[in-house]
Amino acid sequence: LALNPWDVILCISGTVISCENAIVVVVIFYTPAFRAPMFLLIGSLATADLLAGLGLILHFTFVYFIPSEAVSLLTVGLLVTSFTASVSSLLTITVDRYLSLYNALTYYSERTVTRTYIMLILTWGASICYGLLPIMGWNCLKEPSTCSVVKPLRKNHLIILSVSFFMVFAVMLQLYVQICKIVCRHAHQIAVQRHFLATSHYVTTRKGIATLAVILGTFASCWLPFAVYCLLGDYSYPALYTYVTLLPATYNSMINPVIYAFRNQEIQKVLWTVCCGCFSSTVPFRSCSPSDV
């Protein structure tokens, strides 16, 4: 096959994604203090994005060096599983953040740990099922007319994934709106008690809204173009359209570690300890609650 520059760009993106998320996975796995629900969910997100990056690299390798229909189905199945798990993990993090504010008094309990494991099982169980569909025969290799804009996935398969994405996005949007309301209410109460309403309430509210805008804006700008194109596109459309919409979706896995892991103060301390020795490994952790909204 002639080398496609878009495939090269996707492979490079996969390499960057893999390196970033491998750091997060290693830090969380080898740090005993990172066993709280928040870090388990961040680890799930990093693992999904790591697999997505590896899937992009493997897909490039097998397409150009070991072409095979069976291997193609495996790599596509891995990509479907990993990207589905990534989006689902974002939803579980949002649910965890909401519950940590809504049920603040009962958040630090065994029930939270149990709920976290249930969410992880459901997330990865559903993602693996989606990824196994092409391998189990739900593909368009024998019926090209049923292909979607992402071969060898069927049109119906991609529609299900796109509709699932819109449902996840709608739930995340609603939860973050509720989170914003709770944060603003708490900031107002604290400001009234400390008698500096004009400054503290404004700064806290602005910070919370800005953070929510970054989280939702990044997620939407990365995935919405591809999700919409999957619903409207057809197998007869030029492959260029698929590349143009899929590439931003991969950037979401590149940005996730920055938003959800590297901003976390505890993870920052561990990274500084490993890289520079600027902090002692015995530095106490701030808390086990979700990071800033």
Salt bridges, closest charged atoms under 4 A:
GLU143 OE2 - ARG154 NH2 3.11
GLU266 OE1 - ARG286 NH2 3.87
ASP292 OD2 - LYS207 NZ 3.82
